[in-house]
Amino acid sequence: MNDIVSYVYSITCLLGGLIGFIKAGSYTSLLFGSGLGIVLFYGAICVNSNPKDYMLLISVSFLMFVVMFYRYLISRKFMPAGFICLFSAGVLLKYGARFVQDGRLN
C-alpha cells in the first residue's frame, strides 16, 4: 500500500527549500527545507515498506509544525509558513492516530 501523503509532504518541503533559496537567496531555507524534505522522503520510504515505521515522520512533522507555526505568528503570511504548518498538522494527525491505534501509548 503506497502512502502518497508522506511522499507529497516530503517533496513539498524539499521544493519549498529550493524555492526559498532561488527566490530569496536563503541558505537557511535550502539547508532546512531541502534537508528535512530528504529526511521526510526517507521516512515515507520506511512507512511504505513497514506501515508501523512512522516515528521519523511524526518527529520531523512535529518539528516543522512548531517552527512554521512560530514563523506564521510572526509574519501572518499563509505562504509558506501557514501552509506548511497546516500540512504538518495534517501529517501529525494521520500518523498520531495510527500511533494511538497501535497502542504505543501504554
PyRosetta script that sets phi, psi and omega in degrees:
from pyrosetta import init, pose_from_sequence

init()
pose = pose_from_sequence("MNDIVSYVYSITCLLGGLIGFIKAGSYTSLLFGSGLGIVLFYGAICVNSNPKDYMLLISVSFLMFVVMFYRYLISRKFMPAGFICLFSAGVLLKYGARFVQDGRLN")
pose.set_psi(1, 122.3)
pose.set_omega(1, 178.8)
pose.set_phi(2, -86.0)
pose.set_psi(2, 134.3)
pose.set_omega(2, 177.1)
pose.set_phi(3, -102.3)
pose.set_psi(3, 92.2)
pose.set_omega(3, -173.9)
pose.set_phi(4, -65.9)
pose.set_psi(4, -35.7)
pose.set_omega(4, -175.8)
pose.set_phi(5, -57.0)
pose.set_psi(5, -44.3)
pose.set_omega(5, -177.7)
pose.set_phi(6, -67.2)
pose.set_psi(6, -34.9)
pose.set_omega(6, 176.6)
pose.set_phi(7, -68.7)
pose.set_psi(7, -43.8)
pose.set_omega(7, 179.4)
pose.set_phi(8, -62.8)
pose.set_psi(8, -41.9)
pose.set_omega(8, 178.9)
pose.set_phi(9, -61.6)
pose.set_psi(9, -45.6)
pose.set_omega(9, -178.3)
pose.set_phi(10, -66.0)
pose.set_psi(10, -41.9)
pose.set_omega(10, 179.8)
pose.set_phi(11, -68.7)
pose.set_psi(11, -35.5)
pose.set_omega(11, 176.4)
pose.set_phi(12, -61.7)
pose.set_psi(12, -45.2)
pose.set_omega(12, 178.6)
pose.set_phi(13, -65.3)
pose.set_psi(13, -42.3)
pose.set_omega(13, 179.4)
pose.set_phi(14, -61.5)
pose.set_psi(14, -49.1)
pose.set_omega(14, 179.5)
pose.set_phi(15, -66.3)
pose.set_psi(15, -35.0)
pose.set_omega(15, 177.6)
pose.set_phi(16, -62.2)
pose.set_psi(16, -40.5)
pose.set_omega(16, 176.3)
pose.set_phi(17, -64.4)
pose.set_psi(17, -41.6)
pose.set_omega(17, 178.3)
pose.set_phi(18, -66.9)
pose.set_psi(18, -42.3)
pose.set_omega(18, 179.6)
pose.set_phi(19, -66.2)
pose.set_psi(19, -39.2)
pose.set_omega(19, 177.2)
pose.set_phi(20, -61.2)
pose.set_psi(20, -36.5)
pose.set_omega(20, 177.7)
pose.set_phi(21, -71.9)
pose.set_psi(21, -43.7)
pose.set_omega(21, -177.5)
pose.set_phi(22, -66.6)
pose.set_psi(22, -45.2)
pose.set_omega(22, -175.9)
pose.set_phi(23, -76.8)
pose.set_psi(23, -40.1)
pose.set_omega(23, -172.2)
pose.set_phi(24, -115.9)
pose.set_psi(24, -4.2)
pose.set_omega(24, -177.7)
pose.set_phi(25, 69.6)
pose.set_psi(25, 24.6)
pose.set_omega(25, -175.1)
pose.set_phi(26, -84.9)
pose.set_psi(26, 108.2)
pose.set_omega(26, 175.8)
pose.set_phi(27, -69.4)
pose.set_psi(27, -27.0)
pose.set_omega(27, 176.6)
pose.set_phi(28, -63.7)
pose.set_psi(28, -44.8)
pose.set_omega(28, 176.9)
pose.set_phi(29, -61.6)
pose.set_psi(29, -43.0)
pose.set_omega(29, -179.9)
pose.set_phi(30, -62.2)
pose.set_psi(30, -47.0)
pose.set_omega(30, -177.0)
pose.set_phi(31, -67.1)
pose.set_psi(31, -54.3)
pose.set_omega(31, -174.0)
pose.set_phi(32, -80.3)
pose.set_psi(32, -43.6)
pose.set_omega(32, 179.7)
pose.set_phi(33, -63.9)
pose.set_psi(33, -49.8)
pose.set_omega(33, -179.2)
pose.set_phi(34, -72.1)
pose.set_psi(34, -40.2)
pose.set_omega(34, 179.6)
pose.set_phi(35, -62.6)
pose.set_psi(35, -48.3)
pose.set_omega(35, 178.7)
pose.set_phi(36, -69.6)
pose.set_psi(36, -30.5)
pose.set_omega(36, 174.8)
pose.set_phi(37, -62.0)
pose.set_psi(37, -40.6)
pose.set_omega(37, 177.7)
pose.set_phi(38, -66.8)
pose.set_psi(38, -42.6)
pose.set_omega(38, 177.6)
pose.set_phi(39, -62.5)
pose.set_psi(39, -41.9)
pose.set_omega(39, 178.0)
pose.set_phi(40, -65.2)
pose.set_psi(40, -36.0)
pose.set_omega(40, 177.4)
pose.set_phi(41, -64.5)
pose.set_psi(41, -40.1)
pose.set_omega(41, 175.0)
pose.set_phi(42, -62.3)
pose.set_psi(42, -41.7)
pose.set_omega(42, 177.0)
pose.set_phi(43, -62.1)
pose.set_psi(43, -37.1)
pose.set_omega(43, 177.4)
pose.set_phi(44, -65.2)
pose.set_psi(44, -39.7)
pose.set_omega(44, 176.8)
pose.set_phi(45, -63.1)
pose.set_psi(45, -43.3)
pose.set_omega(45, 179.6)
pose.set_phi(46, -62.1)
pose.set_psi(46, -43.5)
pose.set_omega(46, -179.8)
pose.set_phi(47, -65.6)
pose.set_psi(47, -36.6)
pose.set_omega(47, 179.9)
pose.set_phi(48, -73.1)
pose.set_psi(48, -26.0)
pose.set_omega(48, 176.4)
pose.set_phi(49, -86.7)
pose.set_psi(49, -30.3)
pose.set_omega(49, 177.3)
pose.set_phi(50, -143.0)
pose.set_psi(50, 105.5)
pose.set_omega(50, -175.1)
pose.set_phi(51, -58.9)
pose.set_psi(51, -16.6)
pose.set_omega(51, 179.2)
pose.set_phi(52, -93.2)
pose.set_psi(52, 4.9)
pose.set_omega(52, -177.0)
pose.set_phi(53, -102.8)
pose.set_psi(53, 66.4)
pose.set_omega(53, -173.3)
pose.set_phi(54, -116.7)
pose.set_psi(54, 5.4)
pose.set_omega(54, -176.1)
pose.set_phi(55, -65.8)
pose.set_psi(55, -33.2)
pose.set_omega(55, 176.7)
pose.set_phi(56, -63.6)
pose.set_psi(56, -43.1)
pose.set_omega(56, 178.6)
pose.set_phi(57, -64.4)
pose.set_psi(57, -40.3)
pose.set_omega(57, 178.4)
pose.set_phi(58, -63.9)
pose.set_psi(58, -45.2)
pose.set_omega(58, -177.0)
pose.set_phi(59, -63.7)
pose.set_psi(59, -49.7)
pose.set_omega(59, -178.0)
pose.set_phi(60, -69.3)
pose.set_psi(60, -37.1)
pose.set_omega(60, 177.9)
pose.set_phi(61, -64.6)
pose.set_psi(61, -38.2)
pose.set_omega(61, 177.1)
pose.set_phi(62, -64.7)
pose.set_psi(62, -43.7)
pose.set_omega(62, 177.5)
pose.set_phi(63, -59.9)
pose.set_psi(63, -46.7)
pose.set_omega(63, 179.5)
pose.set_phi(64, -63.5)
pose.set_psi(64, -39.7)
pose.set_omega(64, 179.0)
pose.set_phi(65, -61.0)
pose.set_psi(65, -48.9)
pose.set_omega(65, -177.3)
pose.set_phi(66, -63.1)
pose.set_psi(66, -48.2)
pose.set_omega(66, -177.8)
pose.set_phi(67, -64.2)
pose.set_psi(67, -46.4)
pose.set_omega(67, -177.0)
pose.set_phi(68, -73.6)
pose.set_psi(68, -29.1)
pose.set_omega(68, 174.4)
pose.set_phi(69, -65.9)
pose.set_psi(69, -42.5)
pose.set_omega(69, 176.3)
pose.set_phi(70, -61.3)
pose.set_psi(70, -44.9)
pose.set_omega(70, 179.2)
pose.set_phi(71, -65.2)
pose.set_psi(71, -35.4)
pose.set_omega(71, 177.3)
pose.set_phi(72, -66.7)
pose.set_psi(72, -42.3)
pose.set_omega(72, 179.0)
pose.set_phi(73, -60.8)
pose.set_psi(73, -35.7)
pose.set_omega(73, 180.0)
pose.set_phi(74, -74.8)
pose.set_psi(74, -46.3)
pose.set_omega(74, -172.3)
pose.set_phi(75, -90.9)
pose.set_psi(75, -27.5)
pose.set_omega(75, -174.2)
pose.set_phi(76, 58.6)
pose.set_psi(76, 27.0)
pose.set_omega(76, 177.8)
pose.set_phi(77, -108.4)
pose.set_psi(77, 131.6)
pose.set_omega(77, -179.1)
pose.set_phi(78, -68.0)
pose.set_psi(78, -38.6)
pose.set_omega(78, -179.7)
pose.set_phi(79, -103.9)
pose.set_psi(79, 129.5)
pose.set_omega(79, -3.2)
pose.set_phi(80, -93.8)
pose.set_psi(80, -16.1)
pose.set_omega(80, -169.8)
pose.set_phi(81, -62.5)
pose.set_psi(81, -47.5)
pose.set_omega(81, -178.3)
pose.set_phi(82, -65.3)
pose.set_psi(82, -39.7)
pose.set_omega(82, 179.9)
pose.set_phi(83, -63.9)
pose.set_psi(83, -49.1)
pose.set_omega(83, -179.2)
pose.set_phi(84, -67.5)
pose.set_psi(84, -33.8)
pose.set_omega(84, 175.9)
pose.set_phi(85, -60.8)
pose.set_psi(85, -47.0)
pose.set_omega(85, 178.8)
pose.set_phi(86, -67.1)
pose.set_psi(86, -40.8)
pose.set_omega(86, 179.0)
pose.set_phi(87, -63.0)
pose.set_psi(87, -42.9)
pose.set_omega(87, 178.9)
pose.set_phi(88, -64.0)
pose.set_psi(88, -40.4)
pose.set_omega(88, 177.8)
pose.set_phi(89, -62.1)
pose.set_psi(89, -41.0)
pose.set_omega(89, 177.6)
pose.set_phi(90, -62.9)
pose.set_psi(90, -42.8)
pose.set_omega(90, 178.5)
pose.set_phi(91, -66.0)
pose.set_psi(91, -40.4)
pose.set_omega(91, 177.2)
pose.set_phi(92, -61.4)
pose.set_psi(92, -42.8)
pose.set_omega(92, 178.3)
pose.set_phi(93, -63.7)
pose.set_psi(93, -42.3)
pose.set_omega(93, -179.2)
pose.set_phi(94, -61.3)
pose.set_psi(94, -52.4)
pose.set_omega(94, -176.9)
pose.set_phi(95, -81.9)
pose.set_psi(95, -24.1)
pose.set_omega(95, 173.4)
pose.set_phi(96, -65.8)
pose.set_psi(96, -39.9)
pose.set_omega(96, 176.7)
pose.set_phi(97, -63.8)
pose.set_psi(97, -39.5)
pose.set_omega(97, 177.9)
pose.set_phi(98, -65.8)
pose.set_psi(98, -38.1)
pose.set_omega(98, 177.6)
pose.set_phi(99, -60.5)
pose.set_psi(99, -45.7)
pose.set_omega(99, 179.8)
pose.set_phi(100, -68.5)
pose.set_psi(100, -41.2)
pose.set_omega(100, 178.6)
pose.set_phi(101, -60.7)
pose.set_psi(101, -37.2)
pose.set_omega(101, -179.0)
pose.set_phi(102, -74.4)
pose.set_psi(102, -8.0)
pose.set_omega(102, 177.8)
pose.set_phi(103, 74.3)
pose.set_psi(103, 28.8)
pose.set_omega(103, -178.2)
pose.set_phi(104, -79.9)
pose.set_psi(104, -2.7)
pose.set_omega(104, 178.8)
pose.set_phi(105, -78.5)
pose.set_psi(105, -17.3)
pose.set_omega(105, -177.2)
pose.set_phi(106, -77.7)
pose.dump_pdb("model.pdb")
